[in-house]
């Protein structure tokens, strides 16, 4: 039978600041998710929330465009292949409404034409699902201007 090692109270306290440092983000940072797949919305939303972001989820591009016309959106994670209004259409409208919004594109299938178009319009990231959580979070943090670098680089001074 496997048991948890005995962790002394002083060891718990020593590790607490490291955990907070990994997840510290200002509570006011909003990340919008636009995807017609409820499972992607849920899992990606939980991942972002675990990093301390305020997450707004949209199951279609029309609802997101309505939202962004009256709200400031620093970052949107946008699916390309959706019914009705696809991600490239959303991206084109977003550029006209809110050019300061950073965009990370996610897609379920590799499409070089869509990648080129999205990149030319000005996305900060393009990821194919399923993507690596750490890679995704790194792109999100970079898009929002957070300090980058590997975890070991970030915490070398703690050693």
C-alpha positions in Angstrom: 0.0 0.0 0.0 1.3 3.4 -0.9 1.1 6.2 1.7 1.8 9.9 1.5 5.1 10.9 3.0 5.0 12.7 6.2 5.3 16.4 5.4 6.2 18.6 8.3 4.4 21.8 8.9 7.5 23.9 8.2 7.8 22.2 4.8 4.2 23.0 3.9 4.8 26.7 4.7 8.0 26.8 2.7 6.3 25.5 -0.4 3.3 27.8 -0.2 5.0 30.9 -1.7 6.2 29.0 -4.8 2.6 27.8 -5.6 1.3 31.4 -5.3 4.1 32.7 -7.5 3.0 30.2 -10.2 -0.6 31.3 -10.2 -0.4 35.0 -9.5 -2.2 37.1 -12.0 -4.2 40.2 -11.5 -7.9 39.3 -10.8 -9.0 41.9 -13.3 -7.4 40.1 -16.3 -10.2 38.8 -18.5 -9.7 36.1 -21.1 -12.5 35.3 -23.4 -13.0 31.8 -24.9 -14.9 31.4 -28.2 -15.5 27.8 -29.2 -18.6 25.8 -30.3 -17.4 22.7 -28.4 -18.7 22.7 -24.8 -15.9 20.3 -23.7 -13.2 22.6 -25.0 -14.9 25.6 -23.3 -15.1 23.8 -20.0 -11.6 22.3 -20.0 -9.8 25.4 -21.3 -11.9 27.6 -19.0 -10.9 25.6 -16.0 -7.2 25.7 -17.0 -7.3 29.5 -17.3 -9.3 29.9 -14.1 -6.7 27.7 -12.3 -4.1 30.4 -13.3 -6.3 33.1 -11.7 -7.9 34.6 -14.9 -11.5 35.8 -15.1 -12.9 33.7 -18.0 -15.8 34.6 -20.2 -17.1 31.8 -22.4 -18.9 32.1 -25.7 -20.3 29.1 -27.7 -20.4 31.1 -30.9 -18.8 34.1 -32.6 -22.0 36.2 -32.8 -22.3 36.4 -29.0 -18.7 37.2 -28.5 -18.9 40.1 -31.1 -21.9 41.4 -29.2 -19.9 41.3 -26.0 -16.8 42.9 -27.3 -18.7 45.9 -28.8 -19.4 47.1 -25.2 -16.6 45.5 -23.1 -12.8 45.7 -23.1 -11.2 42.4 -24.0 -7.5 42.1 -23.5 -7.3 38.5 -24.9 -9.5 36.1 -26.7 -8.9 32.4 -27.4 -10.7 31.8 -30.6 -11.6 28.6 -32.4 -11.4 28.7 -36.2 -13.9 26.1 -37.3 -17.4 27.0 -35.9 -20.8 27.0 -37.4 -22.4 30.2 -38.7 -19.6 32.7 -38.2 -16.2 31.0 -38.3 -13.2 32.2 -36.4 -11.6 34.1 -39.3 -14.8 36.1 -39.7 -14.8 36.8 -36.0 -11.2 37.8 -36.2 -11.9 40.2 -39.1 -14.8 41.9 -37.2 -12.7 42.0 -34.0 -9.9 43.9 -35.7 -12.4 46.6 -36.8 -14.1 46.8 -33.3 -11.2 46.2 -30.9 -7.8 46.2 -32.6 -6.0 46.2 -29.2 -7.4 42.8 -28.3 -4.8 40.0 -28.6 -5.9 36.8 -30.2 -4.8 33.2 -29.8 -6.3 30.9 -32.4 -7.1 27.3 -31.5 -8.2 24.7 -34.1 -9.1 21.1 -34.3 -7.4 20.6 -37.7 -4.3 21.9 -39.2 -5.0 24.2 -42.1 -2.1 26.0 -43.6 -4.3 28.6 -45.4 -6.2 29.4 -42.2 -2.9 29.6 -40.3 -1.4 32.0 -42.8 -4.5 34.2 -42.8 -4.8 34.3 -39.0 -1.1 35.1 -38.7 -1.4 37.9 -41.4 -4.3 39.4 -39.5 -2.3 39.5 -36.4 -2.8 36.7 -34.0 -0.3 36.1 -31.2 -0.6 32.4 -31.2 -1.9 29.5 -33.3 -2.4 26.1 -31.6 -3.8 22.8 -32.9 -6.0 20.8 -30.5 -5.2 18.9 -28.5 -2.5 21.3 -27.3 -0.1 21.1 -24.4 -1.5 22.9 -21.3 1.9 24.4 -20.4 2.5 25.6 -23.9 -1.0 27.1 -24.0 -0.5 28.9 -20.7 2.9 30.3 -21.9 1.3 31.7 -25.0 -1.5 33.3 -22.8 1.0 34.9 -20.4 3.1 36.1 -23.3 0.1 37.6 -25.0 -0.8 39.5 -21.8 2.8 40.8 -21.4 3.6 38.7 -18.4 7.2 37.7 -17.6 8.2 34.7 -19.6 10.8 32.0 -19.1 10.9 28.5 -17.9 9.7 27.7 -14.4 13.3 26.8 -13.4 14.4 30.3 -14.6 11.6 32.0 -12.7 12.5 30.3 -9.4 16.3 30.0 -9.6 16.5 32.9 -7.1 14.5 30.8 -4.5 17.0 28.0 -4.4 
